[in-house]
Amino acid sequence: MSDSPLTIVIVGGVAGGASAATRARRMNEHARIILFEKDEYVSFANCGLPYHIGGEIAKRDSLLVATAELLTQRFRLDVRVRHEVQRIDRDAKTVTVLNHTTGETRNERYDKLILAPGASPVVPKIEGADASNVFTLRNVADMDRINEAVAASKSKRAAVVGAGFIGLEMVEQLARRGLRTSLVELEPQVLPLLDHEMAKPLETELGRNGVTLYLGDGIQRVLTDDQGMATGIQLQSGSEIEADLVILGIGVRPNVELAQQAGLDIGPSGGIATNQYMQTSDPDVYAVGDAAEYTFGPTGQSMRIALAGPANRAGRLAGEHAATGTSAPMANVFGTSIVRVFELCAAMSGLTAKLAKRLNVATRSVTIVADHHAGYYPKAAPITLKLTFDPDTGKVLGCQAVGREGVDKRVDVIATAMAMNGTVRDLAGLDLAYAPPFGSAKDPIHMAAFAACNQLDGVEQFLDADVDLGGKQVVDVRTPREVQKRPLAAADHAVNIPVDNLRDRIGELDQSAETVVSCGIGLRAHVALRILKQSGFSDVKNLSGGMTVRNRAV
């Protein structure tokens, strides 16, 4: 038996790799731990890069979470930056490493290997994409180049392609720097992960802050001048946008080539397949971060979920397992995420209605609009909260929220409930902190859960906000002034009977007709529905989210 120490080789730093390295050291003081990072910085705050560009994070060095020097001194790690692992020989248990500084190549032996190669930005193969003022944002060097370009911009115009998380953050931060920004998205909405009506307030907020939106339109080519510098972009529709700099935030592609070359299994979503301890098809090789797959909580399927939180947690567990042979299993991942867009925030966790449909998962959803704290306390701001659940068991499968304040709190609570296999009845019974500056006695979470429980119990049925109301008896129970100010979209035939007059005017309605009730946000419609159902109306449904959500969805 060999007396040599256990050798753990880690490919890639940042979230997954650096977490693996430090946890491995804390669990095994005697292991030899080598971390190879092909770039200059081994551990940096990737998610903070846009905010330094915008100036909210003033000090560049504050983004450097842990330097190679710190990792070496405190954890006695062998950190080698600008070293790229090019090949894995699983039989010999070696990796071939290129030193980008010297150009030398050498082999390094391992007992355990942890892959954290991350993902690379998608750059479409289009004319002009290689211009020096066309950028992606993946690392500190990219950030530095964008900062220089922003400072040098003459017309102060920028075009951002892709309205996902990175695209939205970049638009906000470029606006902070005084650039007039256009945002291009191939899908017909911003933040395509969200259901359409949940993304609509973000589009309004972007327009309110001077951002020009091009939705449902993709980039065709980058326009360049005689010196090969980008001067703008041309879209598939033929529209042209002037810009001094172009940011591509189209998405990321997992760096799985090294794993594929080594014969490791690739999972159904294109990431490296792993088990609950982050081991690949070779038990001596682990994979974490954006290149790896995790178990998606709502479905149990393996999915690639490129977020920093799962990468950090997976790295920690893989490092411990590699160093000791044991660890807790990796918990299911729900894709909990949040983004700020000027004065609004949007967050999500688990399944959206859109994703459930694509995955062929049976779900139901309810949508409520409620203030983030007591309405009588100053500065109450509405949150739109959409809750998705199993139609038979009530198990919570997902949530989305958008609003100015308190969005993170609600989504985090629901994500926690999902991790515990909670149901909408569990949410309805939660004992949440309440005082007027912080919440309401019936929190938005409670209100959404109450609506879902009503549906499960047959007390009330809901229709999705974008439903075709043609051929249905639609009763708008708002006041005539409200209806005149903001009519219910695509429902010109709606009958307006204020809820307080409904009992006296109920004879104006057809009891036998399929009936849909609506109000401003669905609360008065709930009262109206209960009146009608107990007055002989057998087929009555509430329009989820009322006029507010309907007019976003249609």
C-alpha positions as CSV (number, residue, x, y, z in Angstrom):
1,M,0.0,0.0,0.0
2,S,1.4,3.4,-1.0
3,D,2.3,5.9,1.7
4,S,2.1,8.9,-0.7
5,P,-0.6,11.4,0.2
6,L,-3.9,11.5,-1.7
7,T,-3.6,13.7,-4.7
8,I,-6.7,15.7,-5.8
9,V,-6.5,17.6,-9.0
10,I,-9.2,20.3,-9.7
11,V,-9.8,21.7,-13.2
12,G,-11.2,25.2,-13.0
13,G,-11.6,27.6,-10.2
14,V,-14.3,30.3,-9.6
15,A,-17.4,29.0,-7.8
16,G,-17.3,25.2,-8.1
17,G,-13.6,24.5,-8.3
18,A,-12.5,26.9,-5.5
19,S,-15.2,25.7,-3.2
20,A,-14.1,22.1,-3.9
21,A,-10.5,22.9,-3.2
22,T,-11.0,24.7,0.1
23,R,-13.5,22.1,1.4
24,A,-11.1,19.3,0.5
25,R,-8.4,20.9,2.5
26,R,-10.5,21.5,5.5
27,M,-11.5,17.8,5.5
28,N,-8.1,16.4,4.7
29,E,-5.0,18.3,5.9
30,H,-2.6,15.9,4.4
31,A,-3.9,15.6,0.8
32,R,-2.0,17.1,-2.1
33,I,-4.4,19.4,-3.8
34,I,-3.6,21.0,-7.1
35,L,-6.0,23.6,-8.8
36,F,-5.5,24.4,-12.4
37,E,-7.1,27.6,-13.8
38,K,-6.6,28.6,-17.4
39,D,-7.3,32.3,-16.8
40,E,-5.5,34.8,-14.6
41,Y,-7.9,34.8,-11.7
42,V,-8.7,31.7,-9.8
43,S,-11.7,32.9,-7.8
44,F,-13.8,36.0,-8.6
45,A,-17.4,37.1,-8.1
46,N,-18.7,36.3,-11.6
47,C,-22.2,37.6,-10.7
48,G,-20.7,41.0,-9.6
49,L,-19.1,41.8,-12.9
50,P,-22.0,43.9,-14.4
51,Y,-22.2,45.9,-11.2
52,H,-18.6,47.0,-11.4
53,I,-19.2,48.1,-15.0
54,G,-22.1,50.2,-13.8
55,G,-20.1,51.6,-10.9
56,E,-22.2,50.2,-8.1
57,I,-19.3,48.1,-7.0
58,A,-16.6,50.7,-7.0
59,K,-13.5,48.7,-6.2
60,R,-12.4,46.2,-8.8
61,D,-10.4,44.2,-6.3
62,S,-13.5,43.6,-4.2
63,L,-14.6,41.1,-7.0
64,L,-11.5,39.0,-6.4
65,V,-13.0,36.6,-3.8
66,A,-9.8,34.6,-3.2
67,T,-6.4,35.2,-4.8
68,A,-4.0,32.4,-5.7
69,E,-1.7,33.8,-3.0
70,L,-4.4,33.6,-0.3
71,L,-5.4,30.0,-1.3
72,T,-1.7,29.0,-1.2
73,Q,-0.9,30.6,2.1
74,R,-4.1,29.8,4.1
75,F,-5.0,26.4,2.6
76,R,-1.6,25.2,1.3
77,L,-3.1,24.6,-2.1
78,D,-1.0,24.2,-5.2
79,V,-2.7,26.9,-7.3
80,R,-1.5,27.2,-10.9
81,V,-3.2,30.0,-12.9
82,R,-2.9,30.2,-16.7
83,H,-2.6,26.4,-16.8
84,E,-5.1,24.7,-19.0
85,V,-5.9,21.0,-18.7
86,Q,-6.0,19.6,-22.3
87,R,-6.5,15.9,-21.8
88,I,-7.5,13.3,-19.3
89,D,-6.0,9.8,-19.3
90,R,-8.3,7.9,-17.0
91,D,-6.4,4.6,-17.3
92,A,-3.1,6.2,-16.2
93,K,-5.0,8.7,-14.0
94,T,-3.1,11.7,-15.3
95,V,-4.0,15.0,-16.9
96,T,-2.0,16.8,-19.6
97,V,-1.6,20.5,-18.7
98,L,-0.5,23.4,-20.9
99,N,1.3,26.3,-19.1
100,H,0.2,29.3,-21.1
101,T,3.0,31.5,-19.6
102,T,5.9,29.2,-20.7
103,G,4.2,27.2,-23.4
104,E,5.3,24.0,-21.7
105,T,3.2,20.9,-21.4
106,R,3.4,18.3,-18.7
107,N,1.5,15.4,-17.2
108,E,0.1,15.5,-13.6
109,R,-1.0,12.4,-11.7
110,Y,-4.3,12.3,-9.7
111,D,-6.1,10.0,-7.4
112,K,-9.3,12.0,-7.5
113,L,-10.2,14.5,-10.3
114,I,-12.8,17.3,-10.0
115,L,-13.9,19.0,-13.2
116,A,-15.2,22.5,-12.9
117,P,-14.6,23.8,-16.4
118,G,-17.7,26.1,-16.4
119,A,-19.4,27.3,-19.5
120,S,-18.6,29.6,-22.4
121,P,-20.7,32.4,-23.8
122,V,-22.6,31.6,-27.0
123,V,-21.2,33.7,-29.9
124,P,-23.3,33.3,-33.1
125,K,-21.4,32.6,-36.4
126,I,-22.4,35.9,-38.0
127,E,-20.6,38.6,-40.0
128,G,-18.8,41.1,-37.8
129,A,-19.0,39.1,-34.5
130,D,-15.2,39.2,-34.2
131,A,-15.0,43.0,-34.1
132,S,-13.0,44.2,-31.2
133,N,-15.9,46.2,-29.7
134,V,-18.2,43.2,-29.6
135,F,-18.1,41.7,-26.2
136,T,-19.3,38.8,-24.0
137,L,-19.0,38.9,-20.2
138,R,-17.5,35.7,-18.7
139,N,-14.5,36.8,-16.6
140,V,-12.6,39.8,-15.2
141,A,-10.7,40.4,-18.4
142,D,-14.0,40.7,-20.3
143,M,-15.2,43.2,-17.7
144,D,-12.1,45.3,-18.1
145,R,-12.4,45.4,-21.9
146,I,-16.1,46.5,-21.6
147,N,-15.2,49.2,-19.1
148,E,-12.6,50.6,-21.5
149,A,-15.1,50.5,-24.4
150,V,-17.8,52.3,-22.3
151,A,-15.3,55.0,-21.4
152,A,-14.2,55.4,-25.0
153,S,-17.8,55.4,-26.4
154,K,-18.4,58.5,-28.6
155,S,-22.1,58.4,-29.3
156,K,-22.9,56.7,-26.0
157,R,-25.0,54.1,-27.7
158,A,-24.9,50.4,-26.9
159,A,-26.8,47.3,-28.1
160,V,-27.3,44.3,-25.9
161,V,-28.3,41.1,-27.6
162,G,-30.2,38.6,-25.3
163,A,-32.7,39.6,-22.6
164,G,-31.8,36.9,-20.0
165,F,-30.3,37.6,-16.6
166,I,-26.9,38.9,-18.0
167,G,-28.5,41.0,-20.7
168,L,-30.9,42.6,-18.3
169,E,-28.2,43.4,-15.8
170,M,-26.0,44.8,-18.5
171,V,-28.8,47.1,-19.8
172,E,-29.4,48.5,-16.3
173,Q,-25.7,49.1,-15.7
174,L,-25.0,50.6,-19.1
175,A,-27.9,53.0,-18.5
176,R,-26.2,53.9,-15.1
177,R,-23.2,54.9,-17.2
178,G,-25.2,57.2,-19.4
179,L,-25.4,55.0,-22.5
180,R,-28.6,54.9,-24.6
181,T,-29.2,51.2,-24.8
182,S,-31.2,48.9,-27.1
183,L,-32.1,45.4,-26.0
184,V,-32.7,42.7,-28.6
185,E,-34.3,39.4,-27.8
186,L,-35.3,36.6,-30.3
187,E,-38.2,35.5,-28.1
188,P,-41.3,37.7,-27.9
189,Q,-40.5,38.7,-24.3
190,V,-37.7,39.6,-22.0
191,L,-36.5,37.0,-19.5
192,P,-37.8,34.1,-21.6
193,L,-37.6,31.7,-18.6
194,L,-40.6,33.5,-17.1
195,D,-44.2,33.1,-18.1
196,H,-45.2,35.9,-20.6
197,E,-47.5,37.8,-18.3
198,M,-44.9,37.8,-15.5
199,A,-42.2,39.3,-17.7
200,K,-44.5,42.1,-19.0
201,P,-43.9,44.5,-16.1
202,L,-40.1,44.3,-16.7
203,E,-40.7,45.4,-20.3
204,T,-42.7,48.4,-19.1
205,E,-39.9,49.2,-16.6
206,L,-37.2,49.0,-19.3
207,G,-39.2,51.4,-21.5
208,R,-39.7,53.8,-18.6
209,N,-36.0,54.0,-18.2
210,G,-35.3,54.8,-21.9
211,V,-34.3,51.3,-23.1
212,T,-35.5,50.6,-26.7
213,L,-36.8,47.0,-27.0
214,Y,-36.6,44.8,-30.0
215,L,-38.6,41.6,-29.1
216,G,-39.2,38.6,-31.4
217,D,-36.3,39.7,-33.5
218,G,-32.8,38.1,-33.7
219,I,-29.4,39.5,-34.7
220,Q,-28.5,39.0,-38.4
221,R,-25.0,40.6,-38.5
222,V,-22.8,43.1,-36.9
223,L,-22.3,46.3,-38.9
224,T,-18.7,47.4,-39.2
225,D,-16.7,50.3,-40.6
226,D,-13.6,50.3,-42.8
227,Q,-11.4,49.6,-39.7
228,G,-13.4,46.6,-38.8
229,M,-15.0,48.3,-35.7
230,A,-18.6,47.6,-35.0
231,T,-20.9,50.5,-35.7
232,G,-24.2,48.7,-34.9
233,I,-26.2,45.6,-35.6
234,Q,-28.7,44.5,-38.2
235,L,-31.6,42.4,-37.1
236,Q,-33.4,39.6,-38.9
237,S,-36.3,42.0,-39.6
238,G,-33.9,44.3,-41.4
239,S,-33.9,46.9,-38.7
240,E,-30.5,48.5,-37.9
241,I,-29.3,49.7,-34.5
242,E,-26.4,52.1,-34.1
243,A,-24.0,51.3,-31.3
244,D,-20.4,51.9,-30.2
245,L,-20.3,48.6,-28.4
246,V,-22.3,45.4,-28.7
247,I,-22.8,43.0,-25.8
248,L,-23.7,39.4,-26.6
249,G,-25.7,37.9,-23.8
250,I,-27.3,35.1,-25.8
251,G,-26.6,32.3,-23.4
252,V,-23.8,29.9,-22.4
253,R,-22.6,26.5,-23.6
254,P,-21.2,24.0,-21.1
255,N,-17.5,23.2,-21.5
256,V,-17.8,19.4,-21.8
257,E,-15.2,18.7,-24.4
258,L,-12.6,17.5,-21.9
259,A,-15.1,15.1,-20.3
260,Q,-16.3,13.9,-23.7
261,Q,-12.7,13.2,-24.8
262,A,-12.2,11.2,-21.6
263,G,-15.2,9.1,-22.4
264,L,-17.4,10.3,-19.5
265,D,-21.1,10.2,-19.8
266,I,-23.0,13.3,-21.0
267,G,-26.5,13.8,-19.6
268,P,-29.8,14.5,-21.3
269,S,-29.4,18.3,-21.1
270,G,-25.9,18.3,-22.5
271,G,-24.0,18.6,-19.2
272,I,-21.7,16.1,-17.6
273,A,-23.8,13.3,-16.0
274,T,-23.3,13.0,-12.2
275,N,-24.7,11.1,-9.2
276,Q,-25.8,12.5,-5.9
277,Y,-22.2,12.8,-4.8
278,M,-21.2,14.7,-8.0
279,Q,-19.3,11.6,-9.3
280,T,-19.3,11.1,-13.0
281,S,-19.5,7.7,-14.8
282,D,-15.9,7.3,-13.4
283,P,-16.2,7.3,-9.6
284,D,-12.7,8.9,-9.3
285,V,-13.8,11.8,-11.4
286,Y,-16.3,14.5,-10.2
287,A,-18.0,17.3,-12.0
288,V,-19.5,20.5,-10.6
289,G,-20.7,23.9,-11.8
290,D,-22.1,25.1,-15.1
291,A,-20.8,22.1,-17.0
292,A,-22.5,19.5,-14.7
293,E,-26.0,18.3,-14.4
294,Y,-28.1,18.3,-11.2
295,T,-31.4,16.7,-10.2
296,F,-34.1,19.2,-10.9
297,G,-36.4,19.1,-7.8
298,P,-39.9,19.5,-9.4
299,T,-39.4,16.6,-11.9
300,G,-36.5,14.5,-10.6
301,Q,-34.9,14.8,-14.1
302,S,-31.2,15.6,-14.6
303,M,-30.7,19.1,-15.9
304,R,-27.9,21.6,-16.4
305,I,-28.7,24.6,-14.2
306,A,-26.0,27.3,-14.6
307,L,-26.2,29.2,-11.4
308,A,-23.6,30.2,-8.8
309,G,-25.5,28.8,-5.8
310,P,-25.6,25.2,-6.9
311,A,-22.0,25.4,-8.2
312,N,-20.8,26.5,-4.8
313,R,-22.7,23.8,-2.9
314,A,-21.8,21.0,-5.4
315,G,-18.1,22.0,-5.2
316,R,-18.1,21.9,-1.4
317,L,-19.7,18.3,-1.4
318,A,-17.4,17.0,-4.2
319,G,-14.3,18.4,-2.4
320,E,-15.3,16.6,0.8
321,H,-16.2,13.3,-1.0
322,A,-12.9,13.3,-2.9
323,A,-10.9,14.0,0.2
324,T,-12.6,11.6,2.6
325,G,-14.7,9.2,0.5
326,T,-18.0,10.4,2.1
327,S,-20.2,13.4,2.2
328,A,-23.8,14.4,2.3
329,P,-25.6,14.0,-1.0
330,M,-26.2,16.9,-3.3
331,A,-29.7,18.3,-2.6
332,N,-32.1,18.8,-5.5
333,V,-31.8,22.1,-7.4
334,F,-34.8,24.3,-8.2
335,G,-33.2,27.0,-10.2
336,T,-34.0,29.7,-7.7
337,S,-32.9,33.0,-9.3
338,I,-33.5,36.7,-9.2
339,V,-32.7,39.8,-11.2
340,R,-33.1,43.5,-10.6
341,V,-34.3,45.7,-13.5
342,F,-34.1,49.3,-12.4
343,E,-36.8,49.7,-9.8
344,L,-38.3,46.2,-10.3
345,C,-37.2,42.7,-9.3
346,A,-38.2,39.4,-10.8
347,A,-37.5,36.0,-9.3
348,M,-38.4,32.4,-9.9
349,S,-37.9,28.9,-8.5
350,G,-39.0,25.5,-9.9
351,L,-41.4,25.1,-12.7
352,T,-43.1,27.8,-14.7
353,A,-46.3,27.0,-16.5
354,K,-44.3,27.4,-19.8
355,L,-41.6,24.9,-18.7
356,A,-44.2,22.5,-17.3
357,K,-45.9,22.4,-20.7
358,R,-42.6,21.8,-22.5
359,L,-41.7,19.0,-20.1
360,N,-45.3,17.6,-20.3
361,V,-45.8,17.9,-16.5
362,A,-49.4,18.3,-15.3
363,T,-49.7,21.5,-13.2
364,R,-52.2,24.2,-12.2
365,S,-51.3,27.8,-11.4
366,V,-52.9,30.7,-9.5
367,T,-51.8,34.3,-9.7
368,I,-52.4,36.9,-7.0
369,V,-51.5,40.6,-6.7
370,A,-50.9,41.8,-3.2
371,D,-48.9,44.5,-1.4
372,H,-45.5,43.6,0.0
373,H,-46.4,44.9,3.4
374,A,-49.6,46.2,5.1
375,G,-51.4,48.4,2.7
376,Y,-52.1,51.1,5.3
377,Y,-48.4,51.4,6.1
378,P,-46.6,53.9,3.8
379,K,-45.0,52.9,0.6
380,A,-46.7,49.5,0.2
381,A,-45.9,48.2,-3.3
382,P,-47.7,45.4,-5.1
383,I,-46.1,42.0,-5.8
384,T,-47.5,39.7,-8.5
385,L,-47.0,36.1,-7.4
386,K,-47.7,33.1,-9.5
387,L,-47.8,29.7,-7.7
388,T,-47.6,26.4,-9.7
389,F,-48.6,23.1,-8.0
390,D,-49.6,19.5,-8.6
391,P,-53.4,19.5,-9.4
392,D,-53.9,16.3,-7.5
393,T,-51.7,16.5,-4.4
394,G,-51.1,20.2,-4.1
395,K,-47.4,19.7,-4.0
396,V,-45.7,23.1,-4.7
397,L,-43.8,22.8,-8.1
398,G,-42.8,26.4,-8.8
399,C,-43.3,30.1,-8.3
400,Q,-42.6,33.4,-10.0
401,A,-42.8,36.9,-8.5
402,V,-42.3,40.4,-9.8
403,G,-42.5,43.7,-7.8
404,R,-40.5,46.5,-6.3
405,E,-40.0,45.2,-2.8
406,G,-40.1,41.8,-1.0
407,V,-39.8,39.6,-4.0
408,D,-36.8,37.7,-2.8
409,K,-38.4,37.0,0.6
410,R,-41.4,35.3,-1.0
411,V,-39.6,33.3,-3.5
412,D,-37.0,32.1,-1.0
413,V,-39.8,31.0,1.4
414,I,-41.5,29.0,-1.4
415,A,-38.2,27.5,-2.6
416,T,-37.6,26.3,1.0
417,A,-41.0,24.7,1.1
418,M,-40.3,23.0,-2.2
419,A,-37.1,21.6,-0.9
420,M,-39.1,20.1,2.0
421,N,-41.7,18.6,-0.5
422,G,-44.2,21.1,0.8
423,T,-47.8,21.5,-0.5
424,V,-49.9,24.6,-0.9
425,R,-51.7,23.6,2.3
426,D,-48.3,23.9,4.1
427,L,-47.8,27.3,2.6
428,A,-51.3,28.4,3.8
429,G,-50.4,27.4,7.3
430,L,-46.9,29.0,7.5
431,D,-46.3,31.2,10.6
432,L,-44.6,34.2,8.9
433,A,-43.2,37.3,10.6
434,Y,-45.7,40.1,10.6
435,A,-45.6,43.8,11.5
436,P,-46.9,46.6,9.2
437,P,-43.4,47.7,7.9
438,F,-42.5,44.1,6.9
439,G,-45.6,42.2,5.7
440,S,-49.3,41.6,6.2
441,A,-51.2,39.3,8.5
442,K,-52.1,37.4,5.4
443,D,-48.9,37.5,3.4
444,P,-48.9,37.3,-0.4
445,I,-47.6,33.7,0.1
446,H,-50.8,33.0,2.1
447,M,-53.0,34.6,-0.4
448,A,-51.6,32.5,-3.3
449,A,-51.8,29.4,-1.2
450,F,-55.4,30.1,-0.1
451,A,-56.3,30.4,-3.8
452,A,-54.6,27.2,-4.6
453,C,-56.3,25.4,-1.7
454,N,-59.7,26.7,-2.8
455,Q,-59.1,25.2,-6.2
456,L,-58.0,21.8,-4.8
457,D,-61.1,21.8,-2.5
458,G,-63.5,22.7,-5.3
459,V,-64.4,26.0,-3.6
460,E,-63.2,27.9,-6.6
461,Q,-61.8,27.3,-10.1
462,F,-59.5,29.6,-12.0
463,L,-58.8,30.3,-15.6
464,D,-55.4,31.4,-16.9
465,A,-55.1,35.1,-17.6
466,D,-54.6,34.6,-21.3
467,V,-57.7,32.4,-21.8
468,D,-60.0,33.0,-24.8
469,L,-63.1,34.6,-23.3
470,G,-65.1,34.4,-26.4
471,G,-68.4,32.6,-26.0
472,K,-68.3,32.9,-22.2
473,Q,-70.5,35.1,-20.0
474,V,-68.0,37.5,-18.5
475,V,-68.9,39.5,-15.4
476,D,-66.6,42.4,-14.5
477,V,-67.4,43.2,-10.9
478,R,-65.3,46.4,-10.7
479,T,-66.9,49.9,-10.5
480,P,-68.0,51.5,-13.8
481,R,-65.2,54.1,-13.4
482,E,-62.6,51.4,-13.1
483,V,-63.9,49.6,-16.1
484,Q,-63.9,52.8,-18.2
485,K,-60.4,53.7,-17.1
486,R,-58.9,50.2,-17.8
487,P,-61.2,47.9,-19.7
488,L,-60.7,44.1,-19.5
489,A,-58.5,43.1,-22.5
490,A,-60.2,41.1,-25.3
491,A,-63.5,41.1,-23.5
492,D,-65.7,43.7,-25.1
493,H,-68.8,41.6,-24.3
494,A,-68.2,41.7,-20.5
495,V,-71.1,42.7,-18.3
496,N,-70.3,45.2,-15.7
497,I,-72.0,44.6,-12.3
498,P,-70.1,45.9,-9.3
499,V,-69.7,43.2,-6.7
500,D,-71.7,45.2,-4.1
501,N,-74.7,45.3,-6.5
502,L,-74.4,41.7,-7.6
503,R,-77.0,40.1,-5.3
504,D,-79.6,42.7,-6.4
505,R,-78.8,42.4,-10.1
506,I,-78.2,38.7,-10.3
507,G,-81.3,38.2,-12.5
508,E,-79.5,40.0,-15.4
509,L,-77.3,37.0,-15.8
510,D,-77.8,33.5,-17.3
511,Q,-77.5,30.8,-14.7
512,S,-76.9,28.1,-17.3
513,A,-74.0,29.9,-19.1
514,E,-70.3,29.3,-18.6
515,T,-69.5,32.3,-16.5
516,V,-66.1,34.0,-15.8
517,V,-65.8,36.7,-13.1
518,S,-63.1,39.3,-13.0
519,C,-62.1,42.4,-11.1
520,G,-58.9,44.3,-10.6
521,I,-56.7,41.6,-9.1
522,G,-59.1,38.7,-8.5
523,L,-60.1,39.4,-4.9
524,R,-63.6,40.9,-5.5
525,A,-64.1,38.3,-8.2
526,H,-63.6,35.6,-5.5
527,V,-66.5,37.1,-3.5
528,A,-68.6,37.3,-6.6
529,L,-67.9,33.7,-7.6
530,R,-69.0,32.5,-4.1
531,I,-72.2,34.5,-4.4
532,L,-73.0,33.1,-7.9
533,K,-72.1,29.5,-7.0
534,Q,-74.5,29.6,-4.0
535,S,-77.2,31.2,-6.1
536,G,-77.6,28.4,-8.7
537,F,-74.7,29.1,-11.1
538,S,-73.0,25.8,-11.6
539,D,-70.2,26.8,-14.0
540,V,-68.4,29.8,-12.6
541,K,-64.6,30.5,-12.8
542,N,-62.4,33.3,-11.5
543,L,-60.0,35.0,-14.0
544,S,-56.6,34.5,-12.3
545,G,-55.0,37.8,-11.4
546,G,-58.0,39.8,-12.7
547,M,-57.7,42.7,-15.1
548,T,-54.2,43.5,-14.0
549,V,-52.7,40.2,-15.1
550,R,-55.1,39.7,-18.0
551,N,-54.0,43.0,-19.6
552,R,-50.4,42.0,-19.4
553,A,-51.0,38.5,-20.9
554,V,-53.2,39.5,-23.8
